[in-house]
Amino acid sequence: MGRYDLLRSTRHFGGLVWYLVNARRVNGLIIDMLQKDLWQDAVSLVGLFNKVQPHSETAQEASSQQASGLDLLKIYAKRESQRAGYVEQAYEQTSAEIRLTVMHHHT
């Protein structure tokens, strides 16, 4: 599918997200969010995934590490993603951009 932007601002988006989380098929949506700089949404989506799929490797590792924020994305990329390399690359790019933004605001 890959046209998440068509549903993002509609009432159907929540249902789509719920379906994808239950079917363990959030990979494409996470990548889409990262490409659109919606990294906080991507972190929230992984958090929801971990709550709905508590026995997944991602949820287990996140819980044992008490992970939050971008670390949740990193764990998801390592444990669940069929396109782990792409998600990790997007994660690295996003976290680098966030660090630059934070450093820029503090100077």
N, CA, C and O atoms as CSV, one atom per row, in Angstrom:
chain,resi,resn,atom,element,x,y,z
A,1,MET,N,N,0.847,-1.186,0.000
A,1,MET,CA,C,0.000,0.000,0.000
A,1,MET,C,C,0.887,1.240,0.000
A,1,MET,O,O,1.125,1.822,-1.058
A,2,GLY,N,N,1.372,1.650,1.149
A,2,GLY,CA,C,2.345,2.717,1.201
A,2,GLY,C,C,1.812,4.125,1.039
A,2,GLY,O,O,2.609,5.061,0.984
A,3,ARG,N,N,0.506,4.325,0.961
A,3,ARG,CA,C,-0.040,5.677,0.804
A,3,ARG,C,C,-0.690,6.119,2.113
A,3,ARG,O,O,-1.865,6.482,2.148
A,4,TYR,N,N,0.088,6.081,3.173
A,4,TYR,CA,C,-0.432,6.402,4.502
A,4,TYR,C,C,-0.885,7.851,4.598
A,4,TYR,O,O,-1.799,8.176,5.356
A,5,ASP,N,N,-0.233,8.730,3.818
A,5,ASP,CA,C,-0.566,10.149,3.874
A,5,ASP,C,C,-2.019,10.419,3.482
A,5,ASP,O,O,-2.609,11.402,3.929
A,6,LEU,N,N,-2.593,9.556,2.653
A,6,LEU,CA,C,-3.983,9.746,2.239
A,6,LEU,C,C,-4.951,9.565,3.405
A,6,LEU,O,O,-6.014,10.186,3.434
A,7,LEU,N,N,-4.592,8.724,4.357
A,7,LEU,CA,C,-5.473,8.447,5.496
A,7,LEU,C,C,-5.084,9.192,6.765
A,7,LEU,O,O,-5.874,9.267,7.706
A,8,ARG,N,N,-3.867,9.745,6.801
A,8,ARG,CA,C,-3.346,10.311,8.052
A,8,ARG,C,C,-4.295,11.324,8.683
A,8,ARG,O,O,-4.456,11.325,9.903
A,9,SER,N,N,-4.914,12.167,7.905
A,9,SER,CA,C,-5.779,13.208,8.475
A,9,SER,C,C,-7.256,12.814,8.468
A,9,SER,O,O,-8.124,13.670,8.640
A,10,THR,N,N,-7.542,11.544,8.274
A,10,THR,CA,C,-8.938,11.106,8.275
A,10,THR,C,C,-9.244,10.272,9.510
A,10,THR,O,O,-8.347,9.882,10.257
A,11,ARG,N,N,-10.526,10.010,9.707
A,11,ARG,CA,C,-10.934,9.196,10.859
A,11,ARG,C,C,-10.543,7.739,10.686
A,11,ARG,O,O,-10.630,6.963,11.638
A,12,HIS,N,N,-10.118,7.356,9.504
A,12,HIS,CA,C,-9.758,5.963,9.237
A,12,HIS,C,C,-8.335,5.619,9.655
A,12,HIS,O,O,-7.976,4.444,9.726
A,13,PHE,N,N,-7.524,6.632,9.932
A,13,PHE,CA,C,-6.112,6.384,10.221
A,13,PHE,C,C,-5.930,5.551,11.494
A,13,PHE,O,O,-5.098,4.644,11.532
A,14,GLY,N,N,-6.704,5.857,12.524
A,14,GLY,CA,C,-6.597,5.102,13.773
A,14,GLY,C,C,-6.903,3.624,13.573
A,14,GLY,O,O,-6.223,2.760,14.126
A,15,GLY,N,N,-7.925,3.344,12.782
A,15,GLY,CA,C,-8.265,1.952,12.492
A,15,GLY,C,C,-7.169,1.247,11.718
A,15,GLY,O,O,-6.874,0.079,11.970
A,16,LEU,N,N,-6.566,1.960,10.774
A,16,LEU,CA,C,-5.457,1.396,10.016
A,16,LEU,C,C,-4.289,1.071,10.941
A,16,LEU,O,O,-3.713,-0.014,10.867
A,17,VAL,N,N,-3.944,2.014,11.812
A,17,VAL,CA,C,-2.841,1.799,12.751
A,17,VAL,C,C,-3.135,0.594,13.637
A,17,VAL,O,O,-2.269,-0.256,13.840
A,18,TRP,N,N,-4.354,0.518,14.163
A,18,TRP,CA,C,-4.737,-0.609,15.035
A,18,TRP,C,C,-4.611,-1.938,14.289
A,18,TRP,O,O,-4.092,-2.914,14.831
A,19,TYR,N,N,-5.086,-1.970,13.049
A,19,TYR,CA,C,-4.965,-3.191,12.243
A,19,TYR,C,C,-3.498,-3.560,12.045
A,19,TYR,O,O,-3.119,-4.715,12.239
A,20,LEU,N,N,-2.677,-2.600,11.662
A,20,LEU,CA,C,-1.258,-2.873,11.391
A,20,LEU,C,C,-0.527,-3.356,12.641
A,20,LEU,O,O,0.304,-4.261,12.567
A,21,VAL,N,N,-0.837,-2.752,13.788
A,21,VAL,CA,C,-0.196,-3.164,15.045
A,21,VAL,C,C,-0.597,-4.595,15.390
A,21,VAL,O,O,0.256,-5.408,15.746
A,22,ASN,N,N,-1.880,-4.904,15.288
A,22,ASN,CA,C,-2.346,-6.253,15.610
A,22,ASN,C,C,-1.794,-7.301,14.655
A,22,ASN,O,O,-1.532,-8.438,15.049
A,23,ALA,N,N,-1.619,-6.913,13.401
A,23,ALA,CA,C,-1.092,-7.844,12.397
A,23,ALA,C,C,0.445,-7.856,12.373
A,23,ALA,O,O,1.048,-8.567,11.570
A,24,ARG,N,N,1.063,-7.079,13.241
A,24,ARG,CA,C,2.540,-6.945,13.301
A,24,ARG,C,C,3.094,-6.508,11.941
A,24,ARG,O,O,4.091,-7.042,11.453
A,25,ARG,N,N,2.416,-5.523,11.346
A,25,ARG,CA,C,2.823,-5.049,10.020
A,25,ARG,C,C,3.042,-3.536,10.028
A,25,ARG,O,O,2.609,-2.845,9.105
A,26,VAL,N,N,3.701,-3.022,11.049
A,26,VAL,CA,C,3.893,-1.570,11.186
A,26,VAL,C,C,5.146,-1.052,10.490
A,26,VAL,O,O,5.394,0.153,10.461
A,27,ASN,N,N,5.922,-1.950,9.941
A,27,ASN,CA,C,7.203,-1.571,9.344
A,27,ASN,C,C,7.087,-0.430,8.330
A,27,ASN,O,O,7.797,0.570,8.429
A,28,GLY,N,N,6.199,-0.586,7.367
A,28,GLY,CA,C,6.051,0.430,6.328
A,28,GLY,C,C,5.615,1.775,6.883
A,28,GLY,O,O,6.075,2.823,6.429
A,29,LEU,N,N,4.723,1.740,7.869
A,29,LEU,CA,C,4.245,2.982,8.462
A,29,LEU,C,C,5.366,3.666,9.250
A,29,LEU,O,O,5.495,4.889,9.199
A,30,ILE,N,N,6.165,2.900,9.967
A,30,ILE,CA,C,7.292,3.486,10.698
A,30,ILE,C,C,8.254,4.159,9.725
A,30,ILE,O,O,8.698,5.282,9.963
A,31,ILE,N,N,8.570,3.482,8.646
A,31,ILE,CA,C,9.478,4.054,7.644
A,31,ILE,C,C,8.869,5.335,7.066
A,31,ILE,O,O,9.565,6.338,6.909
A,32,ASP,N,N,7.573,5.301,6.753
A,32,ASP,CA,C,6.892,6.479,6.221
A,32,ASP,C,C,6.983,7.642,7.210
A,32,ASP,O,O,7.255,8.776,6.814
A,33,MET,N,N,6.758,7.363,8.486
A,33,MET,CA,C,6.822,8.411,9.507
A,33,MET,C,C,8.224,9.005,9.599
A,33,MET,O,O,8.383,10.222,9.691
A,34,LEU,N,N,9.233,8.147,9.575
A,34,LEU,CA,C,10.609,8.634,9.664
A,34,LEU,C,C,10.977,9.463,8.436
A,34,LEU,O,O,11.674,10.470,8.556
A,35,GLN,N,N,10.521,9.053,7.275
A,35,GLN,CA,C,10.797,9.812,6.049
A,35,GLN,C,C,10.156,11.192,6.093
A,35,GLN,O,O,10.652,12.131,5.471
A,36,LYS,N,N,9.052,11.316,6.830
A,36,LYS,CA,C,8.340,12.591,6.922
A,36,LYS,C,C,8.722,13.355,8.193
A,36,LYS,O,O,8.040,14.308,8.570
A,37,ASP,N,N,9.801,12.943,8.852
A,37,ASP,CA,C,10.264,13.572,10.097
A,37,ASP,C,C,9.225,13.532,11.207
A,37,ASP,O,O,9.180,14.424,12.054
A,38,LEU,N,N,8.399,12.507,11.202
A,38,LEU,CA,C,7.412,12.309,12.264
A,38,LEU,C,C,7.962,11.294,13.264
A,38,LEU,O,O,7.306,10.306,13.592
A,39,TRP,N,N,9.175,11.556,13.741
A,39,TRP,CA,C,9.846,10.563,14.586
A,39,TRP,C,C,9.123,10.359,15.910
A,39,TRP,O,O,9.151,9.257,16.458
A,40,GLN,N,N,8.481,11.388,16.432
A,40,GLN,CA,C,7.735,11.195,17.680
A,40,GLN,C,C,6.544,10.265,17.454
A,40,GLN,O,O,6.208,9.453,18.317
A,41,ASP,N,N,5.909,10.389,16.285
A,41,ASP,CA,C,4.820,9.476,15.950
A,41,ASP,C,C,5.349,8.048,15.818
A,41,ASP,O,O,4.702,7.098,16.258
A,42,ALA,N,N,6.524,7.904,15.212
A,42,ALA,CA,C,7.126,6.580,15.054
A,42,ALA,C,C,7.445,5.969,16.417
A,42,ALA,O,O,7.222,4.777,16.629
A,43,VAL,N,N,7.959,6.770,17.333
A,43,VAL,CA,C,8.247,6.290,18.697
A,43,VAL,C,C,6.943,5.862,19.374
A,43,VAL,O,O,6.892,4.818,20.026
A,44,SER,N,N,5.893,6.668,19.218
A,44,SER,CA,C,4.585,6.322,19.805
A,44,SER,C,C,4.040,5.033,19.211
A,44,SER,O,O,3.454,4.213,19.918
A,45,LEU,N,N,4.236,4.858,17.913
A,45,LEU,CA,C,3.755,3.649,17.247
A,45,LEU,C,C,4.482,2.416,17.779
A,45,LEU,O,O,3.852,1.382,18.001
A,46,VAL,N,N,5.778,2.508,17.986
A,46,VAL,CA,C,6.521,1.376,18.553
A,46,VAL,C,C,6.061,1.128,19.990
A,46,VAL,O,O,5.949,-0.022,20.415
A,47,GLY,N,N,5.796,2.197,20.737
A,47,GLY,CA,C,5.270,2.035,22.099
A,47,GLY,C,C,3.937,1.304,22.103
A,47,GLY,O,O,3.707,0.428,22.937
A,48,LEU,N,N,3.052,1.664,21.165
A,48,LEU,CA,C,1.764,0.971,21.036
A,48,LEU,C,C,1.983,-0.485,20.634
A,48,LEU,O,O,1.349,-1.389,21.180
A,49,PHE,N,N,2.877,-0.706,19.683
A,49,PHE,CA,C,3.209,-2.061,19.253
A,49,PHE,C,C,3.633,-2.905,20.462
A,49,PHE,O,O,3.197,-4.046,20.611
A,50,ASN,N,N,4.478,-2.340,21.313
A,50,ASN,CA,C,4.972,-3.075,22.479
A,50,ASN,C,C,3.849,-3.394,23.468
A,50,ASN,O,O,3.872,-4.439,24.119
A,51,LYS,N,N,2.869,-2.499,23.581
A,51,LYS,CA,C,1.741,-2.756,24.493
A,51,LYS,C,C,0.814,-3.835,23.931
A,51,LYS,O,O,0.320,-4.685,24.672
A,52,VAL,N,N,0.582,-3.796,22.622
A,52,VAL,CA,C,-0.334,-4.751,21.991
A,52,VAL,C,C,0.339,-6.112,21.784
A,52,VAL,O,O,-0.322,-7.150,21.805
A,53,GLN,N,N,1.655,-6.096,21.584
A,53,GLN,CA,C,2.427,-7.327,21.348
A,53,GLN,C,C,3.454,-7.513,22.482
A,53,GLN,O,O,4.658,-7.496,22.227
A,54,PRO,N,N,2.989,-7.688,23.727
A,54,PRO,CA,C,3.921,-7.701,24.870
A,54,PRO,C,C,4.909,-8.866,24.856
A,54,PRO,O,O,5.926,-8.819,25.548
A,55,HIS,N,N,4.624,-9.907,24.080
A,55,HIS,CA,C,5.528,-11.050,24.052
A,55,HIS,C,C,6.509,-10.976,22.893
A,55,HIS,O,O,7.320,-11.883,22.707
A,56,SER,N,N,6.442,-9.901,22.111
A,56,SER,CA,C,7.378,-9.740,20.992
A,56,SER,C,C,8.781,-9.486,21.531
A,56,SER,O,O,8.954,-9.015,22.655
A,57,GLU,N,N,9.771,-9.803,20.716
A,57,GLU,CA,C,11.161,-9.552,21.118
A,57,GLU,C,C,11.382,-8.071,21.399
A,57,GLU,O,O,12.119,-7.708,22.315
A,58,THR,N,N,10.740,-7.223,20.608
A,58,THR,CA,C,10.880,-5.779,20.792
A,58,THR,C,C,10.374,-5.360,22.170
A,58,THR,O,O,11.061,-4.643,22.897
A,59,ALA,N,N,9.181,-5.807,22.522
A,59,ALA,CA,C,8.591,-5.431,23.810
A,59,ALA,C,C,9.415,-5.977,24.968
A,59,ALA,O,O,9.627,-5.289,25.966
A,60,GLN,N,N,9.875,-7.211,24.830
A,60,GLN,CA,C,10.667,-7.826,25.897
A,60,GLN,C,C,11.962,-7.051,26.132
A,60,GLN,O,O,12.313,-6.750,27.273
A,61,GLU,N,N,12.674,-6.728,25.041
A,61,GLU,CA,C,13.946,-6.005,25.187
A,61,GLU,C,C,13.729,-4.582,25.687
A,61,GLU,O,O,14.474,-4.100,26.540
A,62,ALA,N,N,12.703,-3.907,25.155
A,62,ALA,CA,C,12.417,-2.536,25.593
A,62,ALA,C,C,12.101,-2.511,27.083
A,62,ALA,O,O,12.529,-1.608,27.802
A,63,SER,N,N,11.352,-3.503,27.540
A,63,SER,CA,C,11.003,-3.589,28.953
A,63,SER,C,C,12.239,-3.854,29.809
A,63,SER,O,O,12.434,-3.208,30.839
A,64,SER,N,N,13.067,-4.796,29.389
A,64,SER,CA,C,14.246,-5.130,30.196
A,64,SER,C,C,15.238,-3.972,30.261
A,64,SER,O,O,15.952,-3.822,31.252
A,65,GLN,N,N,15.286,-3.154,29.211
A,65,GLN,CA,C,16.198,-2.005,29.194
A,65,GLN,C,C,15.532,-0.717,29.678
A,65,GLN,O,O,16.180,0.324,29.785
A,66,GLN,N,N,14.240,-0.799,29.968
A,66,GLN,CA,C,13.450,0.380,30.319
A,66,GLN,C,C,13.672,1.476,29.270
A,66,GLN,O,O,13.885,2.643,29.599
A,67,ALA,N,N,13.616,1.069,28.012
A,67,ALA,CA,C,13.894,1.970,26.895
A,67,ALA,C,C,12.754,2.953,26.667
A,67,ALA,O,O,11.595,2.674,26.973
A,68,SER,N,N,13.110,4.097,26.128
A,68,SER,CA,C,12.118,5.101,25.761
A,68,SER,C,C,12.662,5.918,24.603
A,68,SER,O,O,13.831,5.798,24.235
A,69,GLY,N,N,11.805,6.747,24.036
A,69,GLY,CA,C,12.232,7.639,22.971
A,69,GLY,C,C,12.797,6.895,21.774
A,69,GLY,O,O,12.306,5.832,21.394
A,70,LEU,N,N,13.827,7.466,21.194
A,70,LEU,CA,C,14.420,6.898,19.989
A,70,LEU,C,C,15.000,5.503,20.219
A,70,LEU,O,O,15.144,4.726,19.275
A,71,ASP,N,N,15.333,5.184,21.474
A,71,ASP,CA,C,15.843,3.838,21.761
A,71,ASP,C,C,14.809,2.775,21.415
A,71,ASP,O,O,15.169,1.664,21.026
A,72,LEU,N,N,13.522,3.107,21.553
A,72,LEU,CA,C,12.470,2.160,21.170
A,72,LEU,C,C,12.549,1.840,19.681
A,72,LEU,O,O,12.374,0.691,19.273
A,73,LEU,N,N,12.815,2.867,18.873
A,73,LEU,CA,C,12.947,2.650,17.432
A,73,LEU,C,C,14.145,1.776,17.109
A,73,LEU,O,O,14.080,0.907,16.239
A,74,LYS,N,N,15.226,2.013,17.810
A,74,LYS,CA,C,16.445,1.234,17.571
A,74,LYS,C,C,16.197,-0.241,17.891
A,74,LYS,O,O,16.608,-1.119,17.131
A,75,ILE,N,N,15.535,-0.511,18.996
A,75,ILE,CA,C,15.221,-1.890,19.382
A,75,ILE,C,C,14.280,-2.519,18.361
A,75,ILE,O,O,14.473,-3.665,17.955
A,76,TYR,N,N,13.260,-1.765,17.946
A,76,TYR,CA,C,12.327,-2.288,16.937
A,76,TYR,C,C,13.081,-2.661,15.664
A,76,TYR,O,O,12.876,-3.735,15.099
A,77,ALA,N,N,13.943,-1.770,15.227
A,77,ALA,CA,C,14.698,-2.014,13.991
A,77,ALA,C,C,15.526,-3.287,14.102
A,77,ALA,O,O,15.623,-4.063,13.151
A,78,LYS,N,N,16.112,-3.490,15.258
A,78,LYS,CA,C,16.981,-4.656,15.454
A,78,LYS,C,C,16.182,-5.951,15.566
A,78,LYS,O,O,16.614,-6.989,15.066
A,79,ARG,N,N,15.028,-5.898,16.214
A,79,ARG,CA,C,14.303,-7.121,16.571
A,79,ARG,C,C,13.166,-7.508,15.622
A,79,ARG,O,O,12.928,-8.696,15.409
A,80,GLU,N,N,12.464,-6.532,15.052
A,80,GLU,CA,C,11.239,-6.843,14.334
A,80,GLU,C,C,11.285,-6.533,12.845
A,80,GLU,O,O,10.658,-7.221,12.040
A,81,SER,N,N,12.015,-5.514,12.492
A,81,SER,CA,C,11.900,-4.976,11.144
A,81,SER,C,C,12.419,-5.931,10.090
A,81,SER,O,O,13.529,-6.452,10.193
A,82,GLN,N,N,11.591,-6.155,9.063
A,82,GLN,CA,C,12.032,-6.951,7.917
A,82,GLN,C,C,13.016,-6.139,7.077
A,82,GLN,O,O,13.807,-6.692,6.313
A,83,ARG,N,N,12.951,-4.834,7.233
A,83,ARG,CA,C,13.866,-3.953,6.524
A,83,ARG,C,C,14.697,-3.222,7.563
A,83,ARG,O,O,14.764,-1.993,7.579
A,84,ALA,N,N,15.330,-4.004,8.433
A,84,ALA,CA,C,16.041,-3.447,9.583
A,84,ALA,C,C,17.073,-2.413,9.162
A,84,ALA,O,O,17.203,-1.367,9.798
A,85,GLY,N,N,17.797,-2.696,8.107
A,85,GLY,CA,C,18.824,-1.761,7.661
A,85,GLY,C,C,18.241,-0.402,7.337
A,85,GLY,O,O,18.818,0.629,7.683
A,86,TYR,N,N,17.102,-0.401,6.676
A,86,TYR,CA,C,16.471,0.864,6.310
A,86,TYR,C,C,15.970,1.604,7.546
A,86,TYR,O,O,16.160,2.814,7.668
A,87,VAL,N,N,15.334,0.883,8.455
A,87,VAL,CA,C,14.824,1.524,9.669
A,87,VAL,C,C,15.987,2.044,10.509
A,87,VAL,O,O,15.915,3.149,11.046
A,88,GLU,N,N,17.060,1.257,10.628
A,88,GLU,CA,C,18.225,1.709,11.386
A,88,GLU,C,C,18.850,2.947,10.748
A,88,GLU,O,O,19.251,3.876,11.449
A,89,GLN,N,N,18.932,2.956,9.431
A,89,GLN,CA,C,19.490,4.107,8.721
A,89,GLN,C,C,18.626,5.350,8.976
A,89,GLN,O,O,19.151,6.427,9.256
A,90,ALA,N,N,17.321,5.197,8.878
A,90,ALA,CA,C,16.409,6.311,9.142
A,90,ALA,C,C,16.531,6.756,10.593
A,90,ALA,O,O,16.486,7.951,10.889
A,91,TYR,N,N,16.686,5.784,11.504
A,91,TYR,CA,C,16.861,6.100,12.924
A,91,TYR,C,C,18.134,6.910,13.128
A,91,TYR,O,O,18.113,7.938,13.806
A,92,GLU,N,N,19.246,6.457,12.546
A,92,GLU,CA,C,20.524,7.159,12.702
A,92,GLU,C,C,20.429,8.576,12.153
A,92,GLU,O,O,20.915,9.521,12.775
A,93,GLN,N,N,19.808,8.723,10.996
A,93,GLN,CA,C,19.664,10.041,10.382
A,93,GLN,C,C,18.792,10.940,11.262
A,93,GLN,O,O,19.121,12.104,11.490
A,94,THR,N,N,17.698,10.398,11.745
A,94,THR,CA,C,16.786,11.171,12.589
A,94,THR,C,C,17.457,11.580,13.884
A,94,THR,O,O,17.358,12.736,14.293
A,95,SER,N,N,18.140,10.649,14.537
A,95,SER,CA,C,18.776,10.982,15.815
A,95,SER,C,C,19.905,11.991,15.614
A,95,SER,O,O,20.129,12.839,16.478
A,96,ALA,N,N,20.621,11.915,14.490
A,96,ALA,CA,C,21.677,12.890,14.199
A,96,ALA,C,C,21.070,14.270,13.991
A,96,ALA,O,O,21.607,15.264,14.480
A,97,GLU,N,N,19.958,14.337,13.272
A,97,GLU,CA,C,19.292,15.619,13.037
A,97,GLU,C,C,18.780,16.209,14.344
A,97,GLU,O,O,18.862,17.419,14.551
A,98,ILE,N,N,18.255,15.367,15.223
A,98,ILE,CA,C,17.751,15.846,16.516
A,98,ILE,C,C,18.907,16.389,17.353
A,98,ILE,O,O,18.783,17.441,17.979
A,99,ARG,N,N,20.038,15.668,17.364
A,99,ARG,CA,C,21.203,16.151,18.121
A,99,ARG,C,C,21.676,17.499,17.583
A,99,ARG,O,O,22.009,18.395,18.359
A,100,LEU,N,N,21.706,17.647,16.261
A,100,LEU,CA,C,22.118,18.923,15.665
A,100,LEU,C,C,21.161,20.040,16.054
A,100,LEU,O,O,21.587,21.152,16.368
A,101,THR,N,N,19.869,19.743,16.033
A,101,THR,CA,C,18.869,20.748,16.396
A,101,THR,C,C,19.025,21.162,17.838
A,101,THR,O,O,18.980,22.350,18.157
A,102,VAL,N,N,19.209,20.186,18.718
A,102,VAL,CA,C,19.368,20.477,20.143
A,102,VAL,C,C,20.637,21.299,20.377
A,102,VAL,O,O,20.618,22.278,21.121
A,103,MET,N,N,21.739,20.895,19.737
A,103,MET,CA,C,22.994,21.641,19.906
A,103,MET,C,C,22.852,23.053,19.360
A,103,MET,O,O,23.388,23.993,19.946
A,104,HIS,N,N,22.149,23.220,18.262
A,104,HIS,CA,C,21.967,24.538,17.651
A,104,HIS,C,C,21.158,25.448,18.575
A,104,HIS,O,O,21.452,26.638,18.686
A,105,HIS,N,N,20.144,24.893,19.236
A,105,HIS,CA,C,19.295,25.698,20.126
A,105,HIS,C,C,20.002,26.058,21.417
A,105,HIS,O,O,19.625,27.031,22.071
A,106,HIS,N,N,21.011,25.303,21.798
A,106,HIS,CA,C,21.709,25.576,23.048
A,106,HIS,C,C,22.901,26.492,22.859
A,106,HIS,O,O,23.560,26.855,23.833
A,107,THR,N,N,23.191,26.874,21.617
A,107,THR,CA,C,24.332,27.769,21.382
A,107,THR,C,C,23.899,29.196,21.206
A,107,THR,O,O,24.737,30.074,21.001
